[in-house]
Amino acid sequence: MSQIIAFDLGASSGRAILGRLNGSRIETEELHRFPNDPVPVGDRLHWDILRLYHEIKQGLLKAKHAGIEPASIGIDSWAVDFGMIGADGELLGNPYHYRDRHTDDMMEKLFKDVPAAEVFARTGIQFLPFNTIFQLYALKQANSQRLQPDAKFLMIPDLLRYFLTGEMYNEFSNATTTQLYNPLSGGWDAELIRKLGLSESWFGQVLQPGAAAGRIRASVMEELGIGAIPVYAVAEHDTGSAVAAVPALDRSFAYLSCGTWSLLGTEVDQPVINEAAQKYNFTNEGGVAGTYRLLKNIMGLWILQESRREWEKAGVTYSFSELVKLAEAAQPFAMLFDPDDPTFLHPGDMPSRIREYAKRTGQTPPEDAGGIVRSIMESLALKYRYVLELTEELSGKAFDGLHMVGGGIHNTLLCQWTANAIGKPVWAGPAEGSALGNLAVQWMASGEFKDIWEARRAIRESFPVAGYEPEQANVWNDAYGRFLAISRL
Ligand code: LRH
């Protein structure tokens, strides 16, 4: 029996998941779970990177105390964010959170140096204001001390791996999300990097998911009293890991990775880089075994999480299941909005922003929590339909249903409404998508799985998948028409 650990860091919490493989049966156990609270300091929003490193070590300690000697470990996290390492090996400044405002207006500025069409043609990556390219460009404009000529660029999992092993590598799936990696030439886009006044020498060797990436360094072995555990590069972008864990049986499948973000699309063998993909702002993120994820980011349950935080600040604490119950009891389709309106990107008072949106679009603002949550969940489900239809158009594939993975599947009403909105079945599971994909790639690296399809079959056999059949076709079709008009899509 093989025992390994996946460290899976999300935007609000992280976990250490133990994976056991017995034949083709996978079992998981949560060894450690910890909050990941962003830290505002002055005008900037940071990740608490040293705390995250500490929690990873806590996970290793908990494994040791349970008598587990993992055969390997892997780390995945959200994309785009990074730290710079100076020539002395020290971290230069604390990594910024992608929702920080330092990238505001950077897109327009950067396009004066390199036009959007050229950036897209070189990278195939959708334009999101927080992409690494805009973060680095913002630091460059601000003459940031972090951008030292002999510095090295490491993304969040690269950085944590470096702290653990002392070795610096960039991992492929995450590297593509920088919007500085060229999938057609298969490496960092040196010309784009130069045109932006950035330095090619910051960017290092790119490891594919499944490559060996060092071992726990001597000082950490000594500190924790553990062995020299091997560390693999996995699909270190959490969405890459989540899609690796989609329990599909054939190549033509559509997925929705549902958490803080909703990532909806399909897996392709070659990036789709053309005018239509740019117009619809689709992305081609690198995945496992040479695949790409043709997908689009949708703002996701972030709007609900932030609303809940806002009510909590006002002294009213709801659990997510209470909120879903309130939504179920509220009036259907009373107010619809585009979840990807830029007003919802930054942290803050989402209920007020939703009410303002309602006024701006001639709708009656929802008054209570039930009305707000209903409008969020219905609008998300309708946006899923829109993006699924675009995915079919761009990929030339027709999907007979949608796989949903990630923590969002615990919201069974959202799963049902998604099926209703798309008029097709939804297959929901597994919930721990990213952690399972992380484990699966480690087992591919060690030869336990021969390929990603064997891993997906094992996931399918080991974890339940809940089916949702579409209902109420007419009302959802009518609502979709209204949604498109209101969102101007
Ligand atoms: C989801 C995710 C997504 C990125 C965003 C920054 O966790 O990695 O794929 O676009 O965070």
Boltz pocket constraint, residues with backbone or C-beta under 6 A from the ligand:
constraints:
  - pocket:
      binder: B
      contacts: [[A, 10], [A, 11], [A, 77], [A, 78], [A, 79], [A, 80], [A, 98], [A, 237], [A, 238], [A, 239], [A, 260], [A, 261], [A, 263], [A, 297]]
      max_distance: 6.0
